Amino acid sequence: MVLAIILTIIVIGSVAFHLLTPWTLTELGSNWQSMDAMLHISFAITGVVFVAVTLFMVLAIVRYRHRPGRKAQYSPDSRRLELWLLGLTTVGIVALLAPGLVYYYDFTRTPDDAMRVEVVGEQWRFAFRYPGESGQLGRTSIEHVTSDNPLGLDPGDPASQDDIVIPAGGDLHLPVDQPVELVMRARDVIHSFFVPEFRAKMDMVPGMVTSFWFTPTRTGTFEALCAQHCGVGHYNMSATVNVMEREAFEDWLGEQQTFGEHLAALGDRDEDDEVSWGRELATSEGCMACHSDDGSRDVGPTWLNLYGREVTLEDDSTVVADEEYIRRSITDPRAQLTKGYPPAMPAYDFDDDELDALVAYIRSLQDDENNNPDAPDTNAER
């Protein structure tokens, strides 16, 4: 009887919690009201089954409990009971799966007037690409991937010249009430692009191009998350989605540099301006996804006041963060692991000029206060 009482309390408490909980879904920000409907259908069906099965257990415990002088009846088969269970189970499964199949069919049927935007994921950042005036995204290939062309756009493809690339760390901007198709690819491991308010997500698989679509229905700022565990920096993989009025979006898009303009700027770049180049490399290569330039702790050590400081290594030895140490940390990051940080950084194959630019940028991140050799070490374990 004690067990029957406990089960009854669990049923009452579960139903009361579901009906009275202050936690609700985030306000919908897209056209996918059907996702909310499917969720409510799933809750209703599984809730009814849970209540029915648990109360049946309570009934069986009370009615068929052991009593002196009473024997259990042996009844190994019941065709009638089997048919009822088979029928009810079939109806329940169909009711759960059918809406999902219908909604998924709509989810993968992109409207003809949808705007295409590419999302590229890699540990631990998102980059974005918009088509230019041609309305087409240019070709990409891994053979074109460089520090100055992280998405691998084909410079020889005319359709690539007017593409607009928002490097890792940038925001995704979208017009309100405009269908959008996100075409996605991953450069390393499986990622997933998910905006909770849009009720839409899709995995990003290396070697494949996946896609889904939605229509933003209200302006505002939303957070996009990686919904697939992708390594130690997974928690930090996010981006901001800004949904804007159409006119404001067009103004913003017109202010962005095209890929062709980017290539032209590279040809005109002052090679002596290493700090600026290093900053661009740090952004385009995703360094700032794991390192900070303001002293805050992240997946990796902060770069603020790093140059020339004494760094404590994993074996409790110390080393000065000079040019040699920084270059080695980039090309062979496991050679000297900083104490208190995971061995998560991949090795980068930069050429000497790029390494010089990154060192120059890190060296520039010294504030006046910390030019004092007695200032505290911002990369100390804490």
C-alpha positions as CSV (number, residue, x, y, z in Angstrom):
1,M,0.0,0.0,0.0
2,V,2.9,2.3,0.7
3,L,4.1,1.9,-2.9
4,A,0.6,2.6,-4.2
5,I,0.4,5.9,-2.2
6,I,3.9,6.9,-3.5
7,L,2.9,6.3,-7.1
8,T,-0.4,8.2,-6.6
9,I,1.6,11.2,-5.2
10,I,4.0,11.0,-8.1
11,V,1.1,11.2,-10.6
12,I,-0.6,14.1,-8.9
13,G,2.6,16.0,-8.4
14,S,3.7,15.5,-12.1
15,V,0.3,16.7,-13.4
16,A,0.3,19.7,-11.0
17,F,3.9,20.6,-11.9
18,H,3.0,20.5,-15.6
19,L,-0.1,22.7,-15.2
20,L,1.3,25.2,-12.6
21,T,5.0,25.5,-13.6
22,P,6.2,29.1,-14.2
23,W,8.6,27.8,-16.9
24,T,7.2,28.2,-20.4
25,L,8.5,28.2,-23.9
26,T,10.4,31.2,-25.1
27,E,8.3,33.6,-27.2
28,L,8.1,32.4,-30.7
29,G,10.2,34.3,-33.2
30,S,9.5,32.5,-36.5
31,N,6.8,30.8,-38.6
32,W,7.3,27.4,-36.9
33,Q,4.2,27.5,-34.7
34,S,3.8,23.8,-35.8
35,M,6.9,22.9,-33.6
36,D,5.1,24.2,-30.5
37,A,1.9,22.3,-31.6
38,M,3.9,19.1,-32.0
39,L,5.5,19.6,-28.6
40,H,2.1,20.0,-27.0
41,I,0.8,16.9,-28.8
42,S,3.8,14.9,-27.6
43,F,3.3,16.1,-24.0
44,A,-0.4,15.3,-24.1
45,I,0.0,11.7,-25.5
46,T,2.9,10.8,-23.3
47,G,1.3,12.4,-20.3
48,V,-2.0,10.4,-20.7
49,V,0.0,7.2,-21.1
50,F,2.1,8.0,-18.1
51,V,-1.0,8.7,-15.9
52,A,-2.9,5.7,-17.3
53,V,0.0,3.2,-16.8
54,T,0.9,4.5,-13.3
55,L,-2.7,4.5,-12.1
56,F,-3.1,1.0,-13.5
57,M,-0.1,-0.1,-11.4
58,V,-1.8,1.5,-8.4
59,L,-5.0,-0.4,-9.1
60,A,-3.1,-3.7,-9.5
61,I,-1.2,-3.2,-6.3
62,V,-4.4,-2.4,-4.3
63,R,-6.8,-4.9,-5.9
64,Y,-4.4,-7.8,-6.4
65,R,-2.3,-7.5,-3.3
66,H,-1.4,-10.6,-1.3
67,R,-4.1,-11.7,1.1
68,P,-4.1,-14.8,3.4
69,G,-5.9,-17.7,1.8
70,R,-6.0,-16.2,-1.6
71,K,-4.1,-17.7,-4.6
72,A,-3.1,-16.0,-7.8
73,Q,-4.8,-17.2,-11.0
74,Y,-2.5,-18.4,-13.8
75,S,-3.6,-16.8,-17.1
76,P,-0.6,-16.8,-19.5
77,D,-2.6,-15.7,-22.6
78,S,-5.3,-13.2,-23.3
79,R,-6.0,-12.5,-27.0
80,R,-8.4,-9.8,-26.1
81,L,-5.9,-7.9,-24.0
82,E,-3.2,-8.3,-26.6
83,L,-5.4,-6.8,-29.3
84,W,-6.3,-3.9,-27.1
85,L,-2.7,-3.2,-26.2
86,L,-1.6,-3.6,-29.9
87,G,-4.3,-1.2,-31.1
88,L,-3.8,1.4,-28.4
89,T,0.0,1.3,-28.9
90,T,-0.3,1.6,-32.6
91,V,-2.7,4.6,-32.3
92,G,-0.3,6.3,-29.8
93,I,2.8,5.8,-32.0
94,V,1.0,7.0,-35.1
95,A,-0.2,10.1,-33.2
96,L,3.3,10.8,-32.1
97,L,5.1,10.3,-35.4
98,A,2.6,11.5,-38.0
99,P,2.7,15.2,-37.0
100,G,6.5,15.1,-37.0
101,L,6.6,13.6,-40.5
102,V,4.2,16.3,-41.8
103,Y,6.1,19.1,-40.2
104,Y,9.5,17.8,-41.2
105,Y,8.3,17.6,-44.8
106,D,7.4,21.3,-44.6
107,F,10.7,22.0,-42.7
108,T,12.8,20.8,-45.7
109,R,10.7,22.3,-48.5
110,T,12.3,25.7,-49.0
111,P,10.1,28.4,-50.5
112,D,11.2,29.7,-53.9
113,D,11.5,33.3,-52.6
114,A,13.8,32.3,-49.7
115,M,17.0,34.3,-49.2
116,R,20.0,31.9,-49.0
117,V,22.6,32.5,-46.3
118,E,25.6,30.1,-45.6
119,V,26.6,29.2,-42.1
120,V,30.1,27.6,-41.6
121,G,30.9,26.0,-38.3
122,E,34.2,25.0,-36.8
123,Q,35.6,24.7,-33.3
124,W,34.2,26.9,-31.7
125,R,32.7,29.6,-33.9
126,F,30.2,30.4,-36.7
127,A,30.9,32.4,-39.8
128,F,28.3,33.6,-42.3
129,R,28.2,34.3,-46.1
130,Y,25.5,36.3,-48.0
131,P,25.0,36.3,-51.8
132,G,25.7,39.7,-53.4
133,E,23.9,41.4,-56.2
134,S,24.1,38.3,-58.3
135,G,21.8,36.5,-55.8
136,Q,24.0,33.4,-56.0
137,L,26.6,32.1,-53.6
138,G,29.9,31.4,-55.3
139,R,31.8,28.1,-55.3
140,T,34.0,27.0,-52.4
141,S,36.7,24.5,-52.1
142,I,39.0,23.4,-49.3
143,E,42.0,24.1,-51.6
144,H,41.2,27.8,-51.4
145,V,41.1,27.9,-47.6
146,T,43.7,30.3,-46.3
147,S,44.0,32.7,-43.3
148,D,42.7,35.5,-45.7
149,N,40.0,33.3,-47.2
150,P,38.8,31.0,-44.3
151,L,35.6,29.9,-46.0
152,G,37.5,28.8,-49.1
153,L,35.7,30.9,-51.7
154,D,36.9,30.3,-55.3
155,P,38.6,33.6,-56.4
156,G,38.1,32.6,-60.0
157,D,34.3,32.2,-59.7
158,P,32.5,35.4,-60.8
159,A,29.7,34.6,-58.4
160,S,32.1,34.7,-55.5
161,Q,33.3,38.2,-56.1
162,D,30.2,39.9,-54.7
163,D,29.6,37.5,-51.9
164,I,29.7,39.0,-48.4
165,V,31.6,37.1,-45.8
166,I,31.0,37.8,-42.1
167,P,34.0,36.2,-40.3
168,A,33.8,34.1,-37.2
169,G,32.8,36.3,-34.2
170,G,30.5,38.4,-36.4
171,D,26.7,38.6,-36.1
172,L,24.1,37.1,-38.4
173,H,21.7,39.8,-39.7
174,L,18.3,38.8,-41.2
175,P,15.3,40.8,-42.5
176,V,12.0,40.3,-40.7
177,D,9.1,38.5,-42.5
178,Q,11.5,37.2,-45.2
179,P,11.9,33.4,-45.7
180,V,15.5,32.4,-45.1
181,E,17.3,29.2,-46.1
182,L,20.4,28.5,-44.1
183,V,22.9,26.2,-46.0
184,M,25.4,24.8,-43.6
185,R,28.7,23.0,-43.6
186,A,31.3,22.1,-41.0
187,R,35.1,22.3,-41.3
188,D,36.1,19.9,-38.6
189,V,33.5,18.0,-36.4
190,I,29.7,17.8,-36.2
191,H,28.1,21.0,-35.1
192,S,24.5,22.1,-35.0
193,F,23.0,25.6,-35.5
194,F,20.0,26.3,-33.2
195,V,18.0,29.4,-32.4
196,P,15.5,28.5,-29.6
197,E,13.1,31.3,-30.5
198,F,13.0,30.1,-34.1
199,R,12.2,26.5,-33.0
200,A,14.6,25.4,-35.8
201,K,17.9,23.6,-35.8
202,M,20.0,21.4,-38.1
203,D,23.3,19.5,-37.7
204,M,26.3,20.6,-39.7
205,V,28.2,17.5,-40.9
206,P,31.8,17.6,-42.3
207,G,31.7,16.7,-46.0
208,M,28.0,17.5,-46.4
209,V,25.9,20.5,-47.0
210,T,22.7,20.6,-44.9
211,S,20.0,23.1,-44.9
212,F,16.7,24.3,-43.3
213,W,14.5,27.3,-43.6
214,F,12.4,29.7,-41.4
215,T,10.8,33.1,-41.6
216,P,11.7,35.5,-38.7
217,T,8.4,37.1,-37.6
218,R,9.6,39.7,-35.1
219,T,12.6,42.0,-34.9
220,G,15.1,41.6,-32.0
221,T,18.3,40.0,-30.9
222,F,18.5,36.3,-30.5
223,E,21.2,33.8,-29.5
224,A,22.3,31.1,-31.8
225,L,23.8,28.0,-30.1
226,C,25.7,24.9,-31.1
227,A,23.4,22.1,-30.1
228,Q,25.9,19.3,-30.7
229,H,28.7,18.6,-28.3
230,C,31.8,19.5,-30.3
231,G,34.7,19.6,-27.9
232,V,35.8,21.4,-24.7
233,G,34.9,24.8,-26.1
234,H,31.4,23.7,-27.1
235,Y,29.8,25.8,-24.3
236,N,31.4,28.9,-25.9
237,M,30.2,28.3,-29.4
238,S,27.4,30.8,-30.0
239,A,26.5,33.8,-32.2
240,T,24.1,36.7,-32.2
241,V,21.2,36.9,-34.7
242,N,19.9,40.3,-35.3
243,V,16.5,40.4,-37.0
244,M,15.9,43.8,-38.6
245,E,13.4,45.7,-40.6
246,R,13.9,45.1,-44.3
247,E,15.2,48.7,-45.0
248,A,17.6,48.5,-42.1
249,F,18.9,45.2,-43.3
250,E,19.5,46.4,-46.8
251,D,21.4,49.4,-45.4
252,W,23.6,47.1,-43.2
253,L,24.2,44.7,-46.1
254,G,25.2,47.6,-48.4
255,E,27.9,48.6,-45.9
256,Q,29.6,45.3,-45.9
257,Q,32.7,44.5,-47.9
258,T,32.4,42.0,-50.7
259,F,34.8,39.2,-51.3
260,G,36.2,40.9,-54.4
261,E,36.8,44.1,-52.4
262,H,38.5,42.0,-49.7
263,L,40.9,40.5,-52.2
264,A,41.7,44.0,-53.6
265,A,42.3,45.3,-50.1
266,L,44.7,42.4,-49.5
267,G,46.7,43.5,-52.6
268,D,46.9,47.1,-51.3
269,R,47.7,46.1,-47.7
270,D,50.7,47.8,-46.1
271,E,52.8,44.8,-45.1
272,D,54.4,46.9,-42.4
273,D,51.1,47.2,-40.6
274,E,51.6,43.9,-38.8
275,V,49.4,44.7,-35.8
276,S,46.3,45.3,-38.0
277,W,47.0,42.2,-40.0
278,G,47.5,40.2,-36.9
279,R,44.1,41.4,-35.6
280,E,42.5,40.4,-38.8
281,L,44.1,36.9,-38.7
282,A,43.0,36.4,-35.1
283,T,39.5,37.2,-36.0
284,S,39.3,35.2,-39.3
285,E,41.0,32.2,-37.9
286,G,38.8,32.1,-34.8
287,C,41.5,32.7,-32.2
288,M,39.2,35.1,-30.3
289,A,36.7,32.3,-29.9
290,C,39.0,30.8,-27.2
291,H,41.2,33.7,-26.2
292,S,40.3,37.1,-25.0
293,D,41.9,40.5,-25.4
294,D,40.4,42.1,-22.3
295,G,41.9,39.9,-19.5
296,S,38.8,37.7,-19.1
297,R,39.3,34.0,-18.7
298,D,38.2,31.8,-21.6
299,V,39.0,28.3,-23.1
300,G,42.5,29.6,-23.5
301,P,44.7,32.2,-21.7
302,T,43.9,35.8,-22.3
303,W,46.2,37.8,-24.7
304,L,46.0,41.0,-22.7
305,N,49.4,41.7,-21.2
306,L,50.6,38.2,-22.2
307,Y,53.8,39.2,-24.1
308,G,56.8,39.3,-21.9
309,R,55.0,37.8,-18.9
310,E,56.0,34.7,-16.9
311,V,53.7,31.9,-17.7
312,T,53.2,28.8,-15.4
313,L,53.2,25.6,-17.3
314,E,51.4,22.3,-16.6
315,D,54.5,20.8,-14.9
316,D,54.7,23.9,-12.6
317,S,57.8,25.2,-14.5
318,T,57.7,28.8,-15.8
319,V,58.6,30.4,-19.1
320,V,58.6,33.9,-20.4
321,A,56.0,34.6,-23.1
322,D,58.4,35.9,-25.7
323,E,58.2,35.7,-29.5
324,E,59.6,32.2,-29.6
325,Y,57.1,30.9,-27.0
326,I,54.1,32.5,-28.8
327,R,55.1,31.1,-32.2
328,R,55.6,27.6,-30.6
329,S,52.3,27.9,-28.8
330,I,50.6,28.5,-32.2
331,T,52.3,25.9,-34.3
332,D,52.7,23.2,-31.5
333,P,50.3,24.1,-28.7
334,R,50.9,20.9,-26.8
335,A,54.6,21.4,-26.4
336,Q,54.2,23.8,-23.5
337,L,50.7,23.6,-21.9
338,T,49.7,26.5,-19.7
339,K,48.6,25.3,-16.3
340,G,44.9,25.4,-15.6
341,Y,43.8,25.2,-19.3
342,P,42.7,22.1,-21.3
343,P,44.8,20.9,-24.2
344,A,42.1,21.9,-26.7
345,M,44.0,24.1,-29.2
346,P,44.7,22.6,-32.6
347,A,48.1,23.3,-34.3
348,Y,48.0,26.0,-37.0
349,D,50.2,26.0,-40.1
350,F,50.8,29.7,-40.5
351,D,53.7,31.0,-42.6
352,D,56.4,33.2,-41.1
353,D,54.8,36.5,-42.1
354,E,51.5,35.5,-40.5
355,L,53.2,34.4,-37.3
356,D,55.0,37.7,-37.2
357,A,51.7,39.5,-37.5
358,L,50.1,37.5,-34.7
359,V,53.1,38.1,-32.4
360,A,52.9,41.8,-33.2
361,Y,49.2,41.9,-32.4
362,I,49.7,40.1,-29.1
363,R,52.6,42.3,-28.2
364,S,50.4,45.3,-28.9
365,L,47.9,44.2,-26.3
366,Q,49.7,45.9,-23.4
367,D,48.0,48.5,-21.3
368,D,49.9,51.2,-19.6
369,E,49.3,49.8,-16.1
370,N,50.8,46.5,-17.0
371,N,53.9,47.9,-18.7
372,N,55.0,47.8,-15.1
373,P,56.9,44.6,-14.5
374,D,55.5,44.3,-11.0
375,A,51.9,44.2,-12.3
376,P,49.9,41.0,-11.7
377,D,50.0,38.2,-14.2
378,T,46.6,38.0,-16.0
379,N,47.3,34.5,-17.2
380,A,48.0,33.1,-13.8
381,E,45.9,30.1,-12.8
382,R,42.8,31.2,-10.9
